[in-house]
Amino acid sequence: MSIETEADLRGLQHVGRAVALILAEMQAAIRPGLTTAALDAVGEAAMKRRGVRSAPRMTYGFPGSTCISVNDEIVHGVPGPRRLSLGDVVTIDVTAEAGGYVADAARTVIVGTGSELALRLGRSAKDALRAALRAARAGERVSAIGRAVERQARHDGFAVVRELCGHGVGRTIHEDPEVPNFENRWQKDVLTDGLVLAVEPMVTAVPAQAMKLEDGWTIATSNGALAAHEEHTIVIRRGAPLVLTSLSNC
């Protein structure tokens, strides 16, 4: 969607602020021994307190309020009995709906002290998201975002997931356009003022294909490579984008 009215902007800011605060609560709860189901319960309780609903559960019947992906799991990890261990690479992904508006964000967290590889991978995903935001300007092609993401990942010695991508968001979870994490020279879409996007670099320690696991939801690397994922919902503008899911805007 694109922002057309002040009501649109207020609605998205409200749900974006909620997503940022829910992510912060979940991150603060992460510790060795905690199950992913218990971590999801933290997110679900935070959603209820803030008056928002789980968009993946509403839209797709996802079996959890949030997605929690661990180590080689890239996205859509299903909460369950798995216990987090020291050094695990954990991505928490919160997509919420309120008043007909949807915002989506993710954050990768290392449980306690991680390996040097895990630390570098996490930093790379964060730096790739920052690079993506610098590239996201009205008048540029959508492909400029992917070019910035892949350039950063390669600079850091890592790879991007090519089968998964960011996307338009705002009224539903997944809207046009697709936002790949590499430069698709065939994609002619142009970023327009007011366009709402979920920008989400997904970075792996070594090149890997994405594969769906037996639970029918979780997508992991085909070779067991560690994965990190960072995401914000943004509004495209002539200058720097408005980041709806940043704590600095709460």
Helices and strands as residue ranges (DSSP letters): H 6-29, H 36-50, E 53-54, H 55-60, E 67-70, E 73-75, E 89-98, E 101-110, H 116-135, H 143-155, E 159-160, E 165-168, E 175-180, E 196-199, E 202-204, E 210-212, E 219-221, E 227-229, E 232-235, E 242-243, G 247-249
